[in-house]
Amino acid sequence: MMNGAVGQGFPRYLHRPYRLLWFERDELGLMAGLYVISVFTTFKLLLLIPPAVIFFRKEKRKRPRGFVVHIFYRLGLTSFRGYPGSFVKKLRG
């Protein structure tokens, strides 16, 4: 069972992020992405996963919560419902 999860994946406490073991979702995504890249290239890249996660955690502590999603939004990889696109500079009205 996930940390603080109850029933169908609903968190018990809303202020706590989802965790699997001691990793948050963005850290798991980083590890999975590096693993997939290493499978298609060379398995020597697996040695980069622990230092990459450590570096990412240190950088994550310096920034506000949710900055990874905002980076993806700024790059145009994701969108927020009800908001204009990431490259809109001026709103009419």
N, C-alpha and C positions, 0 to 999 in steps of 0.2 A: 504494500500500500504506500502511496506517495506521502510525503511529509505533510500532515495536516489535511489530507484528502478524506472526504466522507462520501460514501455511496458512489454515484456515477461520475466521479472526478471533480465534484464541487469542492473548493477549498473550505476548510473549517474557518480560517481567518482570511479575510479578503486582502489584508495588507501584506500577507506573506506570498512570495512568488512560488510557482510550482517548482518542485525539486524532485530529482530522481537520485537516490543516494545523497550525496552532498553537492551535486551539480545542478545549476539552474538551467532553464531551457536554452538560453543563448549559448552557454558553455557546451551543452550537449550538441547543439547545432554546429558549433565550431569543431568539436571532436569528430562528429559524423562527416562533416565536409572534408576535413583533412584525411580521414580514413578512406573516403571514396576516392579522393585524388591519389592517395598512395596506392590504392588497389590498381588504378589504371596506369600509374607511372612506375614507381619503384617502392618497395616496402621499407626502404631506408627512411622515407618520409614519416613513418610511424614514430620515429625518435623525436620528431618535432612537436608531437601532440602535447606532451606534458609541459615543455617550456612555453608553448603558445597559449595554453590554458592559464598558466601562472601569470604570464604577461598580460593576458586579457583581463584576468581578475584584478590585477593591480591598476590597470587603466580604468576598469569599470568602477572602482571605488572613488576615482577622482571626478566622475561625471554623474549627472542626475540619472535617476532610474528611468529606464525606457529609451536610452539614447540610441541603442542599436536599431530599434524600429524606426526612429527618426532618421537615422543614416540611410536605411533602406528606402524610406519615403523620399528622401532628398535625391537619391540615385534613381528614383522612378521604378524601383523593384516591387513596391507595395503601395497601397493607397488606403486612406482613411475614409470611411463612409461619411458622406455629408460635407466633405471638405473639397475645395478645388484642387486641381492637379499640382504637382510639386513645382512646376515651372511658371505658374501664374504669378505675376508680379503686381497686378493692379485689378481690383474688383470694381465692377460697375455698381452704381447705386448710391 
